[in-house]
Amino acid sequence: MQVDGFLNVLKAPGMTSHDVVAQIRHSSGAARAGHLGTLDPAASGVLPICLGRATRLFRFAGGIDKAYRAEIEFGTRTDTMDAEGRVVARADSSGLTEERLRSILEGLVGESEQAPPAFSAAKVGGRRLHEHARAGVIVKGRPKRVMVSSVTLVEFVPGPSAHALVDVVCSPGTYVRVLADDAGRAAGCGAYLSFLVRTRVGRFELSDALTLEEVAEAASNHELPARVLPSDWPLTDLPELSLEPPAARAFVRGSRVLAGTGPAWPIRVYGPERLFLGLGEVVEKGKLQPRVVLSEESVGTQ
């Protein structure tokens, strides 16, 4: 039985995001599966998985803000900017005060150009940056425009190796370990990301996430379809349009239909009985052009 939709999965530390997808594919029997946003192996937290036809929605479901709880340790820098790397510098962070740290964190908020770390999954010339780096060649990735909505200090412990817990809300593609490194440079003593958990991806919350063991158990008990979120679940921020049966049938066949509304993209499209058909774009003269068609079921014969 094909399962289409999303699973809110809790990634454990020590696994790659690809490892999680492989296990989910094995447990669910899904021919197609993917994830919404890589989590570094050392990190844990929310990793939304798309199954079946929902993989066609990858770039739409992942274009939402994300939230993290991060621990930053000051006085040490590593080549990976996190706890997995080699220490490249040490300094005394005793001079860092909570007041100064709050000012530094405020400076991280806003829109900026952020280059991916040398040890990351970003690609240059068809090869991942971490592959270049582990071969002894440091290649610079292309900077990307990111938005950091907030960096909130939760706890600060001063001292020679001061550390802080912070909550970060940011756009997709933001590297929190780069923010930690930036904070260390601003403090003048260096810093690295010592721990990271992703607490939210759009509507996917950590409190609702399933462990891999829970997914495997649900699959073995034939209960997995009940745990899968509908394909349109992460897309509630998009406008929607409902079609009558004749127009719905034309839409799933790839034909343009009259939408009766102005230009919009992307727009959720529904058929009779609120069957989610996919995504469309309202183009010239109010016509709806199918862009992503998910439903291959009958949409009525009336």
C-alpha positions as semicolon CSV with decimal commas, in nm:
position;residue;x (nm);y (nm);z (nm)
1;M;0,000;0,000;0,000
2;Q;0,146;0,336;-0,102
3;V;0,167;0,596;0,172
4;D;0,171;0,963;0,072
5;G;0,236;1,243;0,318
6;F;0,477;1,353;0,588
7;L;0,626;1,200;0,900
8;N;0,754;1,419;1,182
9;V;1,066;1,225;1,283
10;L;1,305;1,279;1,573
11;K;1,662;1,241;1,447
12;A;1,904;1,111;1,707
13;P;2,265;1,236;1,734
14;G;2,522;1,033;1,543
15;M;2,306;0,969;1,236
16;T;2,310;1,148;0,904
17;S;1,982;1,275;0,763
18;H;2,033;1,027;0,478
19;D;2,055;0,745;0,736
20;V;1,715;0,846;0,874
21;V;1,557;0,851;0,528
22;A;1,701;0,506;0,453
23;Q;1,557;0,361;0,775
24;I;1,217;0,521;0,714
25;R;1,213;0,386;0,359
26;H;1,294;0,038;0,493
27;S;1,032;0,053;0,771
28;S;0,754;0,200;0,560
29;G;0,825;0,020;0,236
30;A;0,800;0,356;0,060
31;A;0,959;0,360;-0,284
32;R;1,019;0,733;-0,251
33;A;1,119;0,929;0,056
34;G;1,313;1,246;0,133
35;H;1,376;1,494;0,412
36;L;1,310;1,865;0,453
37;G;1,646;2,015;0,545
38;T;1,966;1,839;0,645
39;L;2,061;1,811;1,011
40;D;2,430;1,762;1,085
41;P;2,516;1,414;1,221
42;A;2,595;1,552;1,569
43;A;2,264;1,740;1,588
44;S;1,928;1,602;1,690
45;G;1,567;1,708;1,659
46;V;1,287;1,753;1,409
47;L;1,349;1,602;1,065
48;P;1,031;1,603;0,852
49;I;1,021;1,313;0,606
50;C;0,813;1,322;0,288
51;L;0,678;0,994;0,155
52;G;0,548;0,884;-0,184
53;R;0,390;1,156;-0,395
54;A;0,454;1,411;-0,120
55;T;0,820;1,413;-0,229
56;R;0,700;1,634;-0,516
57;L;0,624;1,902;-0,256
58;F;0,979;1,911;-0,118
59;R;1,067;2,266;-0,221
60;F;0,732;2,406;-0,107
61;A;0,702;2,233;0,230
62;G;1,062;2,317;0,324
63;G;1,042;2,691;0,257
64;I;0,944;2,779;0,611
65;D;1,120;2,902;0,922
66;K;1,302;2,672;1,161
67;A;1,377;2,690;1,534
68;Y;1,674;2,555;1,731
69;R;1,802;2,524;2,088
70;A;2,180;2,567;2,070
71;E;2,466;2,554;2,318
72;I;2,764;2,776;2,240
73;E;3,097;2,730;2,417
74;F;3,328;3,031;2,419
75;G;3,707;3,029;2,436
76;T;3,754;2,753;2,179
77;R;3,736;2,741;1,800
78;T;3,720;2,426;1,586
79;D;3,772;2,376;1,215
80;T;3,411;2,255;1,172
81;M;3,264;2,521;1,405
82;D;3,106;2,242;1,612
83;A;3,205;1,968;1,857
84;E;3,295;1,725;1,577
85;G;3,596;1,925;1,465
86;R;3,961;1,973;1,554
87;V;4,046;2,252;1,798
88;V;4,230;2,528;1,613
89;A;4,244;2,802;1,881
90;R;4,189;2,856;2,252
91;A;4,146;3,173;2,455
92;D;4,020;3,285;2,795
93;S;3,655;3,397;2,778
94;S;3,642;3,532;3,137
95;G;3,592;3,883;3,007
96;L;3,262;3,798;2,840
97;T;2,967;3,931;3,040
98;E;2,599;3,857;2,998
99;E;2,534;4,217;2,895
100;R;2,803;4,198;2,627
101;L;2,673;3,861;2,506
102;R;2,317;3,991;2,472
103;S;2,449;4,274;2,257
104;I;2,644;4,027;2,040
105;L;2,339;3,804;1,993
106;E;2,127;4,104;1,892
107;G;2,385;4,174;1,624
108;L;2,323;3,831;1,471
109;V;1,956;3,910;1,405
110;G;1,848;4,022;1,061
111;E;1,912;3,943;0,696
112;S;2,265;3,872;0,580
113;E;2,486;3,680;0,336
114;Q;2,610;3,359;0,498
115;A;2,871;3,133;0,341
116;P;2,840;2,758;0,414
117;P;3,112;2,611;0,641
118;A;3,403;2,426;0,479
119;F;3,280;2,110;0,650
120;S;2,923;2,100;0,518
121;A;2,707;1,916;0,266
122;A;2,688;2,216;0,031
123;K;2,823;2,136;-0,315
124;V;3,079;2,313;-0,532
125;G;3,164;2,164;-0,868
126;G;2,949;1,860;-0,802
127;R;3,141;1,769;-0,486
128;R;3,041;1,835;-0,125
129;L;3,248;2,090;0,066
130;H;3,328;1,844;0,345
131;E;3,475;1,606;0,086
132;H;3,707;1,882;-0,037
133;A;3,796;1,975;0,322
134;R;3,877;1,620;0,428
135;A;4,104;1,594;0,125
136;G;4,295;1,895;0,258
137;V;4,149;2,148;0,015
138;I;3,939;2,432;0,156
139;V;3,686;2,543;-0,103
140;K;3,463;2,843;-0,044
141;G;3,092;2,791;-0,103
142;R;2,869;3,056;-0,252
143;P;2,714;3,281;0,014
144;K;2,339;3,258;0,055
145;R;2,092;3,516;0,175
146;V;1,954;3,406;0,511
147;M;1,724;3,560;0,770
148;V;1,773;3,523;1,144
149;S;1,446;3,629;1,306
150;S;1,557;3,601;1,668
151;V;1,839;3,480;1,893
152;T;1,721;3,459;2,254
153;L;1,956;3,399;2,545
154;V;1,820;3,123;2,770
155;E;2,118;3,071;3,004
156;F;2,470;3,205;3,041
157;V;2,751;3,068;3,255
158;P;3,055;3,299;3,258
159;G;3,414;3,188;3,305
160;P;3,734;3,089;3,120
161;S;3,520;2,854;2,905
162;A;3,191;3,042;2,918
163;H;2,890;2,880;2,760
164;A;2,541;2,989;2,666
165;L;2,211;2,831;2,573
166;V;2,023;3,020;2,303
167;D;1,703;2,978;2,105
168;V;1,733;3,062;1,736
169;V;1,457;3,116;1,479
170;C;1,584;3,145;1,123
171;S;1,518;3,081;0,756
172;P;1,596;2,751;0,581
173;G;1,960;2,715;0,483
174;T;2,094;2,901;0,789
175;Y;2,393;2,735;0,957
176;V;2,361;2,780;1,333
177;R;2,726;2,682;1,382
178;V;2,826;2,977;1,165
179;L;2,623;3,199;1,401
180;A;2,812;3,045;1,695
181;D;3,144;3,116;1,524
182;D;3,034;3,471;1,447
183;A;2,942;3,521;1,813
184;G;3,284;3,397;1,921
185;R;3,463;3,629;1,681
186;A;3,256;3,925;1,805
187;A;3,341;3,829;2,164
188;G;3,711;3,821;2,077
189;C;3,770;3,477;2,226
190;G;3,629;3,238;1,969
191;A;3,341;2,993;2,010
192;Y;3,195;2,676;1,866
193;L;2,856;2,507;1,861
194;S;2,878;2,238;2,130
195;F;2,521;2,107;2,101
196;L;2,221;2,158;1,872
197;V;1,863;2,037;1,868
198;R;1,610;2,148;1,608
199;T;1,285;2,216;1,789
200;R;1,061;2,313;1,498
201;V;1,035;2,314;1,119
202;G;0,731;2,520;1,022
203;R;0,436;2,332;1,176
204;F;0,645;2,028;1,268
205;E;0,711;2,047;1,644
206;L;0,964;1,852;1,851
207;S;0,695;1,753;2,103
208;D;0,508;1,560;1,829
209;A;0,810;1,395;1,664
210;L;0,831;1,015;1,637
211;T;1,147;0,820;1,706
212;L;1,267;0,572;1,445
213;E;1,167;0,294;1,683
214;E;0,811;0,428;1,703
215;V;0,792;0,450;1,324
216;A;0,916;0,092;1,286
217;E;0,668;-0,033;1,547
218;A;0,376;0,149;1,380
219;A;0,477;0,003;1,044
220;S;0,501;-0,352;1,181
221;N;0,153;-0,315;1,336
222;H;0,010;-0,174;1,009
223;E;-0,062;0,154;1,189
224;L;0,179;0,377;1,000
225;P;-0,078;0,535;0,762
226;A;-0,257;0,672;1,070
227;R;0,067;0,842;1,184
228;V;0,139;1,000;0,846
229;L;0,036;1,364;0,809
230;P;-0,160;1,460;0,493
231;S;0,038;1,594;0,198
232;D;-0,115;1,942;0,236
233;W;-0,050;1,960;0,612
234;P;0,269;2,172;0,593
235;L;0,124;2,405;0,328
236;T;-0,143;2,589;0,526
237;D;0,026;2,926;0,463
238;L;-0,047;2,896;0,090
239;P;-0,373;3,024;-0,065
240;E;-0,623;2,761;-0,174
241;L;-0,879;2,704;-0,446
242;S;-1,159;2,446;-0,474
243;L;-1,271;2,303;-0,809
244;E;-1,595;2,143;-0,917
245;P;-1,571;1,783;-1,053
246;P;-1,532;1,869;-1,424
247;A;-1,255;2,122;-1,355
248;A;-1,092;1,888;-1,102
249;R;-1,077;1,608;-1,358
250;A;-0,921;1,843;-1,611
251;F;-0,667;1,965;-1,354
252;V;-0,538;1,615;-1,268
253;R;-0,503;1,547;-1,643
254;G;-0,273;1,850;-1,667
255;S;-0,517;2,085;-1,841
256;R;-0,570;2,451;-1,762
257;V;-0,904;2,543;-1,604
258;L;-1,077;2,869;-1,520
259;A;-0,992;2,977;-1,166
260;G;-1,199;3,290;-1,123
261;T;-0,924;3,466;-0,931
262;G;-0,618;3,680;-0,993
263;P;-0,255;3,568;-1,039
264;A;-0,122;3,344;-0,761
265;W;0,160;3,093;-0,717
266;P;0,180;2,848;-0,560
267;I;-0,183;2,778;-0,474
268;R;-0,330;2,465;-0,311
269;V;-0,594;2,303;-0,529
270;Y;-0,877;2,085;-0,398
271;G;-1,145;1,877;-0,565
272;P;-1,477;1,738;-0,438
273;E;-1,486;1,625;-0,074
274;R;-1,174;1,836;-0,021
275;L;-0,946;1,596;-0,204
276;F;-0,603;1,759;-0,232
277;L;-0,513;1,758;-0,599
278;G;-0,180;1,942;-0,592
279;L;-0,043;2,287;-0,661
280;G;-0,129;2,522;-0,942
281;E;-0,052;2,867;-1,073
282;V;-0,313;3,118;-1,182
283;V;-0,178;3,266;-1,502
284;E;-0,322;3,497;-1,769
285;K;-0,698;3,548;-1,796
286;G;-0,762;3,376;-1,465
287;K;-0,662;3,031;-1,586
288;L;-0,523;2,776;-1,342
289;Q;-0,217;2,589;-1,471
290;P;-0,136;2,258;-1,294
291;R;0,223;2,261;-1,166
292;V;0,234;1,971;-0,918
293;V;-0,036;1,705;-0,953
294;L;-0,062;1,458;-0,665
295;S;-0,400;1,290;-0,694
296;E;-0,438;1,010;-0,941
297;E;-0,771;0,908;-0,796
298;S;-1,117;0,965;-0,938
299;V;-1,249;1,313;-0,860
300;G;-1,611;1,245;-0,929
301;T;-1,824;1,177;-1,231
302;Q;-2,100;1,434;-1,188
